[in-house]
Amino acid sequence: MWLTFAFISATLLGMYEVFKKMALEGNAVIPVLFLNTVFCSLLFLPVILLSRFCPEMMQDTLVYVPKVSFETHLFIILKAVIVLASWIFAYYAMKHLPITIAATIKASQPVLTLLGALLVFGERLNLYQWIGVTIAIVSFFMLSSAGKKEGISFVHNRWIWFIVLATITGSMSGLYDKYLMSNGFDRMTVQVWYTYYQMVIMFFILLFLWYPHRKKTTPFRWRNSIFLISLFLVVADFVYFYALSFPDSMISIVSMARRSGVVVSFVFGVFFFREKNIKDKAIDLILVLIGMYFLYLGSR
């Protein structure tokens, strides 16, 4: 059951990536990211208020947010910092890179998550998993060749490094999620409050880092896709945390399944954004998906 929810989250996450690309094209990154956290927080506001003032009505629902200790909030703040670091890197990379390249690199995140699970949770790689890891690494180098045809150097392009850093910090977030869920943290509490803490952090980044220099950078333009980023992200994360809340769920499998949403963003990159070198990138994407399938076989 939890695997089904992981694939539903993947589809929603693919649409999230598409709307993120639409919102960031020729737009200022920091305001878009800040508004994303604001809208996500507003979407959760009714849930918080109802949980606070009508707990009897909410306690037996999937969206109840219980009161938690100060120590729990400290753990959630750390979650917010990790996710926000990943988002900042990913947003800048998505703005400057073709979605067919950025999304495909980000899809390799389960490989790092699996290696992290090896070190942190004591999981061991079997033959199928090693095959999956190897294929994913090969696909990364093949994707670099496709990128060169568009003048993108995987060694010297800063945005490639940004999407790599986004992938690394994203895998850290996935491992931390499994730690929190395995230690009894309420999934709705984590999802709701880390969103609010992100909004607070982004407010200070917006105020002190972006606003004083706004006239020297790309101007901000409102687009409806900015709200849709938040909507699809909230629903995708809700389904994701619900999948992780199952006692027998495995973060390596959930993370792998969730990254299959790259197919959605890739298709939009082909037909909506009209990106180039699709044949070469499609081969790389297929290799990534084959690698993910071997990770799945090895983790059953």
BALOBA-1460 file (C-alpha; in Angstrom, 3 decimals):
// residues 300
<rec num="1" residu="m" x="0.000" y="0.000" z="0.000"/>
<rec num="2" residu="w" x="2.770" y="2.449" z="0.902"/>
<rec num="3" residu="l" x="4.413" y="1.894" z="-2.503"/>
<rec num="4" residu="t" x="1.211" y="2.970" z="-4.252"/>
<rec num="5" residu="f" x="1.193" y="6.214" z="-2.291"/>
<rec num="6" residu="a" x="4.855" y="6.712" z="-3.201"/>
<rec num="7" residu="f" x="4.023" y="6.577" z="-6.930"/>
<rec num="8" residu="i" x="1.072" y="8.951" z="-6.476"/>
<rec num="9" residu="s" x="3.456" y="11.366" z="-4.782"/>
<rec num="10" residu="a" x="5.842" y="10.930" z="-7.718"/>
<rec num="11" residu="t" x="3.233" y="12.050" z="-10.253"/>
<rec num="12" residu="l" x="2.337" y="15.105" z="-8.184"/>
<rec num="13" residu="l" x="6.021" y="15.879" z="-7.725"/>
<rec num="14" residu="g" x="6.539" y="15.769" z="-11.478"/>
<rec num="15" residu="m" x="3.849" y="18.428" z="-11.938"/>
<rec num="16" residu="y" x="5.470" y="20.449" z="-9.156"/>
<rec num="17" residu="e" x="8.723" y="20.485" z="-11.136"/>
<rec num="18" residu="v" x="6.885" y="21.613" z="-14.285"/>
<rec num="19" residu="f" x="5.178" y="24.547" z="-12.565"/>
<rec num="20" residu="k" x="8.453" y="25.440" z="-10.861"/>
<rec num="21" residu="k" x="10.156" y="25.701" z="-14.250"/>
<rec num="22" residu="m" x="7.288" y="27.834" z="-15.579"/>
<rec num="23" residu="a" x="7.439" y="30.168" z="-12.576"/>
<rec num="24" residu="l" x="11.224" y="30.600" z="-12.675"/>
<rec num="25" residu="e" x="11.696" y="31.314" z="-16.396"/>
<rec num="26" residu="g" x="13.197" y="34.822" z="-16.471"/>
<rec num="27" residu="n" x="12.071" y="35.463" z="-12.886"/>
<rec num="28" residu="a" x="13.690" y="36.249" z="-9.536"/>
<rec num="29" residu="v" x="14.333" y="33.040" z="-7.586"/>
<rec num="30" residu="i" x="14.178" y="34.226" z="-3.960"/>
<rec num="31" residu="p" x="10.711" y="35.877" z="-4.149"/>
<rec num="32" residu="v" x="9.291" y="32.838" z="-5.960"/>
<rec num="33" residu="l" x="10.654" y="30.522" z="-3.271"/>
<rec num="34" residu="f" x="9.438" y="32.803" z="-0.480"/>
<rec num="35" residu="l" x="5.923" y="32.937" z="-1.939"/>
<rec num="36" residu="n" x="6.004" y="29.175" z="-2.289"/>
<rec num="37" residu="t" x="6.565" y="28.840" z="1.476"/>
<rec num="38" residu="v" x="3.867" y="31.455" z="2.166"/>
<rec num="39" residu="f" x="1.230" y="29.687" z="0.073"/>
<rec num="40" residu="c" x="2.155" y="26.298" z="1.540"/>
<rec num="41" residu="s" x="1.743" y="27.767" z="5.035"/>
<rec num="42" residu="l" x="-1.625" y="29.299" z="4.133"/>
<rec num="43" residu="l" x="-2.846" y="25.967" z="2.774"/>
<rec num="44" residu="f" x="-2.048" y="24.409" z="6.154"/>
<rec num="45" residu="l" x="-3.565" y="27.208" z="8.228"/>
<rec num="46" residu="p" x="-7.119" y="25.739" z="8.401"/>
<rec num="47" residu="v" x="-5.649" y="22.418" z="9.532"/>
<rec num="48" residu="i" x="-3.682" y="24.096" z="12.344"/>
<rec num="49" residu="l" x="-6.638" y="26.183" z="13.526"/>
<rec num="50" residu="l" x="-9.061" y="23.257" z="13.496"/>
<rec num="51" residu="s" x="-6.553" y="21.032" z="15.313"/>
<rec num="52" residu="r" x="-6.053" y="23.733" z="17.921"/>
<rec num="53" residu="f" x="-9.649" y="24.798" z="18.553"/>
<rec num="54" residu="c" x="-11.627" y="21.706" z="17.503"/>
<rec num="55" residu="p" x="-9.363" y="18.782" z="18.474"/>
<rec num="56" residu="e" x="-12.298" y="16.415" z="19.066"/>
<rec num="57" residu="m" x="-13.365" y="16.805" z="15.458"/>
<rec num="58" residu="m" x="-9.852" y="16.415" z="14.030"/>
<rec num="59" residu="q" x="-8.237" y="13.687" z="16.125"/>
<rec num="60" residu="d" x="-9.485" y="10.780" z="14.027"/>
<rec num="61" residu="t" x="-8.601" y="12.396" z="10.687"/>
<rec num="62" residu="l" x="-5.442" y="12.128" z="8.558"/>
<rec num="63" residu="v" x="-4.744" y="15.863" z="8.884"/>
<rec num="64" residu="y" x="-4.792" y="16.298" z="12.663"/>
<rec num="65" residu="v" x="-1.803" y="18.271" z="13.985"/>
<rec num="66" residu="p" x="-1.224" y="17.471" z="17.680"/>
<rec num="67" residu="k" x="0.630" y="19.663" z="20.146"/>
<rec num="68" residu="v" x="4.285" y="18.676" z="20.528"/>
<rec num="69" residu="s" x="7.192" y="19.561" z="22.794"/>
<rec num="70" residu="f" x="9.790" y="22.273" z="22.279"/>
<rec num="71" residu="e" x="12.418" y="19.575" z="21.640"/>
<rec num="72" residu="t" x="10.285" y="18.190" z="18.801"/>
<rec num="73" residu="h" x="10.165" y="21.632" z="17.209"/>
<rec num="74" residu="l" x="13.970" y="21.775" z="17.289"/>
<rec num="75" residu="f" x="14.106" y="18.561" z="15.244"/>
<rec num="76" residu="i" x="11.602" y="20.039" z="12.807"/>
<rec num="77" residu="i" x="13.626" y="23.257" z="12.461"/>
<rec num="78" residu="l" x="16.612" y="21.159" z="11.395"/>
<rec num="79" residu="k" x="14.363" y="19.480" z="8.810"/>
<rec num="80" residu="a" x="13.362" y="22.941" z="7.528"/>
<rec num="81" residu="v" x="16.993" y="24.031" z="7.159"/>
<rec num="82" residu="i" x="17.963" y="20.893" z="5.220"/>
<rec num="83" residu="v" x="14.979" y="21.105" z="2.854"/>
<rec num="84" residu="l" x="15.386" y="24.830" z="2.296"/>
<rec num="85" residu="a" x="19.052" y="24.376" z="1.383"/>
<rec num="86" residu="s" x="18.035" y="21.753" z="-1.171"/>
<rec num="87" residu="w" x="15.295" y="23.995" z="-2.558"/>
<rec num="88" residu="i" x="17.528" y="27.037" z="-2.960"/>
<rec num="89" residu="f" x="20.059" y="25.029" z="-4.956"/>
<rec num="90" residu="a" x="17.309" y="23.327" z="-6.981"/>
<rec num="91" residu="y" x="15.417" y="26.539" z="-7.780"/>
<rec num="92" residu="y" x="18.495" y="28.314" z="-9.107"/>
<rec num="93" residu="a" x="19.475" y="25.255" z="-11.128"/>
<rec num="94" residu="m" x="15.965" y="24.847" z="-12.552"/>
<rec num="95" residu="k" x="15.924" y="28.481" z="-13.644"/>
<rec num="96" residu="h" x="19.165" y="28.213" z="-15.612"/>
<rec num="97" residu="l" x="19.134" y="24.598" z="-16.859"/>
<rec num="98" residu="p" x="16.805" y="22.720" z="-19.226"/>
<rec num="99" residu="i" x="14.230" y="20.798" z="-17.201"/>
<rec num="100" residu="t" x="15.175" y="17.614" z="-19.072"/>
<rec num="101" residu="i" x="18.694" y="17.875" z="-17.603"/>
<rec num="102" residu="a" x="17.917" y="19.238" z="-14.127"/>
<rec num="103" residu="a" x="15.060" y="16.800" z="-13.457"/>
<rec num="104" residu="t" x="17.033" y="13.798" z="-14.715"/>
<rec num="105" residu="i" x="20.005" y="14.580" z="-12.453"/>
<rec num="106" residu="k" x="17.638" y="15.104" z="-9.499"/>
<rec num="107" residu="a" x="16.091" y="11.719" z="-10.288"/>
<rec num="108" residu="s" x="19.392" y="10.079" z="-9.300"/>
<rec num="109" residu="q" x="18.749" y="11.151" z="-5.686"/>
<rec num="110" residu="p" x="17.657" y="7.639" z="-4.586"/>
<rec num="111" residu="v" x="21.191" y="6.402" z="-5.307"/>
<rec num="112" residu="l" x="22.593" y="8.776" z="-2.694"/>
<rec num="113" residu="t" x="19.701" y="7.984" z="-0.364"/>
<rec num="114" residu="l" x="20.440" y="4.272" z="-0.695"/>
<rec num="115" residu="l" x="24.124" y="4.811" z="0.040"/>
<rec num="116" residu="g" x="23.114" y="6.960" z="3.003"/>
<rec num="117" residu="a" x="20.776" y="4.244" z="4.238"/>
<rec num="118" residu="l" x="23.736" y="1.873" z="3.971"/>
<rec num="119" residu="l" x="25.751" y="4.054" z="6.344"/>
<rec num="120" residu="v" x="23.032" y="5.369" z="8.666"/>
<rec num="121" residu="f" x="20.426" y="2.614" z="8.947"/>
<rec num="122" residu="g" x="22.711" y="-0.357" z="8.339"/>
<rec num="123" residu="e" x="21.055" y="-1.405" z="5.080"/>
<rec num="124" residu="r" x="23.287" y="-3.509" z="2.822"/>
<rec num="125" residu="l" x="23.576" y="-3.383" z="-0.962"/>
<rec num="126" residu="n" x="22.923" y="-6.620" z="-2.809"/>
<rec num="127" residu="l" x="23.744" y="-7.463" z="-6.433"/>
<rec num="128" residu="y" x="20.631" y="-5.814" z="-7.895"/>
<rec num="129" residu="q" x="21.243" y="-2.629" z="-5.925"/>
<rec num="130" residu="w" x="24.865" y="-2.420" z="-7.034"/>
<rec num="131" residu="i" x="23.692" y="-2.839" z="-10.639"/>
<rec num="132" residu="g" x="21.202" y="-0.008" z="-10.117"/>
<rec num="133" residu="v" x="23.851" y="2.268" z="-8.616"/>
<rec num="134" residu="t" x="26.268" y="1.521" z="-11.472"/>
<rec num="135" residu="i" x="23.656" y="2.203" z="-14.165"/>
<rec num="136" residu="a" x="22.699" y="5.493" z="-12.501"/>
<rec num="137" residu="i" x="26.351" y="6.612" z="-12.447"/>
<rec num="138" residu="v" x="26.792" y="5.675" z="-16.119"/>
<rec num="139" residu="s" x="23.637" y="7.607" z="-17.033"/>
<rec num="140" residu="f" x="25.016" y="10.693" z="-15.283"/>
<rec num="141" residu="f" x="28.151" y="10.674" z="-17.429"/>
<rec num="142" residu="m" x="26.086" y="10.064" z="-20.571"/>
<rec num="143" residu="l" x="23.869" y="13.003" z="-19.640"/>
<rec num="144" residu="s" x="26.964" y="15.185" z="-19.407"/>
<rec num="145" residu="s" x="27.671" y="14.367" z="-23.074"/>
<rec num="146" residu="a" x="24.149" y="15.445" z="-24.020"/>
<rec num="147" residu="g" x="24.649" y="18.637" z="-22.050"/>
<rec num="148" residu="k" x="27.813" y="19.507" z="-23.981"/>
<rec num="149" residu="k" x="25.737" y="19.671" z="-27.171"/>
<rec num="150" residu="e" x="23.864" y="22.569" z="-25.551"/>
<rec num="151" residu="g" x="27.038" y="24.241" z="-24.337"/>
<rec num="152" residu="i" x="26.629" y="22.987" z="-20.752"/>
<rec num="153" residu="s" x="29.824" y="21.755" z="-19.095"/>
<rec num="154" residu="f" x="29.141" y="19.417" z="-16.195"/>
<rec num="155" residu="v" x="32.494" y="20.375" z="-14.662"/>
<rec num="156" residu="h" x="32.526" y="24.154" z="-15.058"/>
<rec num="157" residu="n" x="28.836" y="25.054" z="-15.056"/>
<rec num="158" residu="r" x="27.817" y="26.361" z="-11.622"/>
<rec num="159" residu="w" x="24.169" y="25.400" z="-12.126"/>
<rec num="160" residu="i" x="25.115" y="21.764" z="-12.646"/>
<rec num="161" residu="w" x="26.888" y="21.889" z="-9.303"/>
<rec num="162" residu="f" x="23.807" y="23.516" z="-7.811"/>
<rec num="163" residu="i" x="21.545" y="20.669" z="-8.944"/>
<rec num="164" residu="v" x="24.119" y="18.164" z="-7.644"/>
<rec num="165" residu="l" x="24.124" y="19.921" z="-4.260"/>
<rec num="166" residu="a" x="20.320" y="19.967" z="-4.345"/>
<rec num="167" residu="t" x="20.379" y="16.219" z="-4.918"/>
<rec num="168" residu="i" x="22.811" y="15.604" z="-2.051"/>
<rec num="169" residu="t" x="20.867" y="17.723" z="0.434"/>
<rec num="170" residu="g" x="17.629" y="16.187" z="-0.840"/>
<rec num="171" residu="s" x="18.915" y="12.710" z="-0.029"/>
<rec num="172" residu="m" x="19.919" y="13.964" z="3.434"/>
<rec num="173" residu="s" x="16.352" y="15.166" z="3.900"/>
<rec num="174" residu="g" x="14.977" y="11.774" z="2.882"/>
<rec num="175" residu="l" x="17.173" y="9.972" z="5.396"/>
<rec num="176" residu="y" x="16.196" y="12.448" z="8.087"/>
<rec num="177" residu="d" x="12.511" y="11.900" z="7.261"/>
<rec num="178" residu="k" x="12.901" y="8.166" z="7.815"/>
<rec num="179" residu="y" x="14.692" y="8.849" z="11.112"/>
<rec num="180" residu="l" x="11.837" y="11.092" z="12.272"/>
<rec num="181" residu="m" x="9.109" y="8.665" z="11.195"/>
<rec num="182" residu="s" x="10.962" y="5.707" z="12.740"/>
<rec num="183" residu="n" x="11.197" y="7.536" z="16.059"/>
<rec num="184" residu="g" x="7.512" y="8.270" z="16.361"/>
<rec num="185" residu="f" x="7.323" y="11.838" z="15.081"/>
<rec num="186" residu="d" x="3.857" y="12.703" z="13.835"/>
<rec num="187" residu="r" x="3.953" y="13.086" z="10.041"/>
<rec num="188" residu="m" x="1.488" y="15.993" z="9.893"/>
<rec num="189" residu="t" x="3.357" y="17.845" z="12.633"/>
<rec num="190" residu="v" x="6.590" y="17.527" z="10.678"/>
<rec num="191" residu="q" x="5.072" y="18.549" z="7.335"/>
<rec num="192" residu="v" x="3.090" y="21.503" z="8.683"/>
<rec num="193" residu="w" x="5.630" y="23.050" z="11.014"/>
<rec num="194" residu="y" x="8.696" y="22.669" z="8.809"/>
<rec num="195" residu="t" x="6.736" y="24.613" z="6.184"/>
<rec num="196" residu="y" x="6.171" y="27.475" z="8.620"/>
<rec num="197" residu="y" x="9.795" y="27.489" z="9.746"/>
<rec num="198" residu="q" x="10.864" y="27.624" z="6.106"/>
<rec num="199" residu="m" x="8.654" y="30.648" z="5.580"/>
<rec num="200" residu="v" x="10.310" y="32.454" z="8.496"/>
<rec num="201" residu="i" x="13.813" y="31.645" z="7.247"/>
<rec num="202" residu="m" x="12.942" y="32.702" z="3.700"/>
<rec num="203" residu="f" x="11.486" y="35.989" z="4.972"/>
<rec num="204" residu="f" x="14.859" y="36.972" z="6.421"/>
<rec num="205" residu="i" x="16.674" y="35.833" z="3.274"/>
<rec num="206" residu="l" x="14.278" y="37.905" z="1.187"/>
<rec num="207" residu="l" x="14.583" y="40.932" z="3.458"/>
<rec num="208" residu="f" x="18.345" y="41.031" z="3.957"/>
<rec num="209" residu="l" x="19.852" y="39.255" z="0.951"/>
<rec num="210" residu="w" x="17.478" y="39.858" z="-1.977"/>
<rec num="211" residu="y" x="15.555" y="43.080" z="-1.327"/>
<rec num="212" residu="p" x="18.572" y="45.428" z="-0.944"/>
<rec num="213" residu="h" x="19.975" y="44.190" z="-4.299"/>
<rec num="214" residu="r" x="16.688" y="43.580" z="-6.177"/>
<rec num="215" residu="k" x="17.341" y="46.309" z="-8.763"/>
<rec num="216" residu="k" x="20.623" y="44.709" z="-9.777"/>
<rec num="217" residu="t" x="19.169" y="41.254" z="-10.394"/>
<rec num="218" residu="t" x="16.364" y="39.674" z="-12.391"/>
<rec num="219" residu="p" x="13.074" y="41.474" z="-11.563"/>
<rec num="220" residu="f" x="10.239" y="39.596" z="-9.935"/>
<rec num="221" residu="r" x="7.061" y="38.921" z="-11.925"/>
<rec num="222" residu="w" x="3.906" y="37.351" z="-10.556"/>
<rec num="223" residu="r" x="2.708" y="34.197" z="-12.329"/>
<rec num="224" residu="n" x="-0.170" y="31.887" z="-11.487"/>
<rec num="225" residu="s" x="2.218" y="28.946" z="-11.663"/>
<rec num="226" residu="i" x="3.806" y="30.193" z="-8.406"/>
<rec num="227" residu="f" x="0.689" y="29.195" z="-6.475"/>
<rec num="228" residu="l" x="0.446" y="25.885" z="-8.327"/>
<rec num="229" residu="i" x="3.991" y="25.065" z="-7.166"/>
<rec num="230" residu="s" x="2.766" y="25.232" z="-3.580"/>
<rec num="231" residu="l" x="-0.449" y="23.334" z="-4.197"/>
<rec num="232" residu="f" x="1.188" y="20.341" z="-5.887"/>
<rec num="233" residu="l" x="4.062" y="20.319" z="-3.396"/>
<rec num="234" residu="v" x="1.764" y="20.237" z="-0.361"/>
<rec num="235" residu="v" x="-0.293" y="17.351" z="-1.732"/>
<rec num="236" residu="a" x="2.808" y="15.452" z="-2.936"/>
<rec num="237" residu="d" x="4.489" y="15.792" z="0.465"/>
<rec num="238" residu="f" x="1.308" y="14.803" z="2.292"/>
<rec num="239" residu="v" x="1.116" y="11.551" z="0.327"/>
<rec num="240" residu="y" x="4.896" y="11.046" z="0.748"/>
<rec num="241" residu="f" x="4.837" y="11.373" z="4.545"/>
<rec num="242" residu="y" x="1.792" y="9.129" z="4.663"/>
<rec num="243" residu="a" x="3.738" y="6.453" z="2.763"/>
<rec num="244" residu="l" x="6.653" y="6.751" z="5.197"/>
<rec num="245" residu="s" x="4.317" y="6.417" z="8.180"/>
<rec num="246" residu="f" x="3.712" y="2.725" z="7.359"/>
<rec num="247" residu="p" x="5.883" y="0.627" z="9.722"/>
<rec num="248" residu="d" x="7.216" y="-1.579" z="6.904"/>
<rec num="249" residu="s" x="8.023" y="1.281" z="4.502"/>
<rec num="250" residu="m" x="11.617" y="1.619" z="3.256"/>
<rec num="251" residu="i" x="13.051" y="5.063" z="2.591"/>
<rec num="252" residu="s" x="15.235" y="3.709" z="-0.226"/>
<rec num="253" residu="i" x="12.152" y="2.379" z="-2.072"/>
<rec num="254" residu="v" x="9.920" y="5.380" z="-1.359"/>
<rec num="255" residu="s" x="12.658" y="7.745" z="-2.521"/>
<rec num="256" residu="m" x="13.181" y="5.706" z="-5.700"/>
<rec num="257" residu="a" x="9.471" y="5.570" z="-6.520"/>
<rec num="258" residu="r" x="9.045" y="9.274" z="-5.842"/>
<rec num="259" residu="r" x="11.754" y="10.175" z="-8.353"/>
<rec num="260" residu="s" x="9.866" y="8.371" z="-11.127"/>
<rec num="261" residu="g" x="7.935" y="11.633" z="-11.427"/>
<rec num="262" residu="v" x="10.825" y="12.736" z="-13.645"/>
<rec num="263" residu="v" x="8.894" y="11.132" z="-16.522"/>
<rec num="264" residu="v" x="6.162" y="13.774" z="-16.117"/>
<rec num="265" residu="s" x="8.605" y="16.684" z="-16.122"/>
<rec num="266" residu="f" x="10.551" y="15.163" z="-19.024"/>
<rec num="267" residu="v" x="7.428" y="14.874" z="-21.181"/>
<rec num="268" residu="f" x="6.568" y="18.513" z="-20.489"/>
<rec num="269" residu="g" x="10.151" y="19.465" z="-21.339"/>
<rec num="270" residu="v" x="9.702" y="17.849" z="-24.742"/>
<rec num="271" residu="f" x="6.236" y="19.071" z="-25.703"/>
<rec num="272" residu="f" x="5.804" y="22.291" z="-23.714"/>
<rec num="273" residu="f" x="9.283" y="23.786" z="-23.309"/>
<rec num="274" residu="r" x="10.494" y="22.449" z="-26.685"/>
<rec num="275" residu="e" x="13.939" y="21.513" z="-25.377"/>
<rec num="276" residu="k" x="16.759" y="20.134" z="-27.528"/>
<rec num="277" residu="n" x="18.690" y="16.854" z="-27.869"/>
<rec num="278" residu="i" x="15.690" y="14.902" z="-26.643"/>
<rec num="279" residu="k" x="16.823" y="11.590" z="-28.113"/>
<rec num="280" residu="d" x="20.106" y="11.556" z="-26.189"/>
<rec num="281" residu="k" x="18.420" y="12.720" z="-22.987"/>
<rec num="282" residu="a" x="15.666" y="10.133" z="-23.389"/>
<rec num="283" residu="i" x="18.291" y="7.371" z="-23.440"/>
<rec num="284" residu="d" x="19.792" y="8.788" z="-20.246"/>
<rec num="285" residu="l" x="16.358" y="8.970" z="-18.641"/>
<rec num="286" residu="i" x="15.621" y="5.357" z="-19.573"/>
<rec num="287" residu="l" x="18.919" y="4.321" z="-17.994"/>
<rec num="288" residu="v" x="18.023" y="6.204" z="-14.812"/>
<rec num="289" residu="l" x="14.654" y="4.445" z="-14.667"/>
<rec num="290" residu="i" x="16.284" y="1.062" z="-15.318"/>
<rec num="291" residu="g" x="18.703" y="1.810" z="-12.497"/>
<rec num="292" residu="m" x="15.781" y="2.693" z="-10.236"/>
<rec num="293" residu="y" x="14.064" y="-0.572" z="-11.211"/>
<rec num="294" residu="f" x="17.124" y="-2.577" z="-10.171"/>
<rec num="295" residu="l" x="17.149" y="-0.692" z="-6.859"/>
<rec num="296" residu="y" x="13.526" y="-1.749" z="-6.461"/>
<rec num="297" residu="l" x="14.329" y="-5.392" z="-7.250"/>
<rec num="298" residu="g" x="17.182" y="-5.367" z="-4.797"/>
<rec num="299" residu="s" x="15.104" y="-3.840" z="-2.012"/>
<rec num="300" residu="r" x="12.003" y="-6.070" z="-2.232"/>
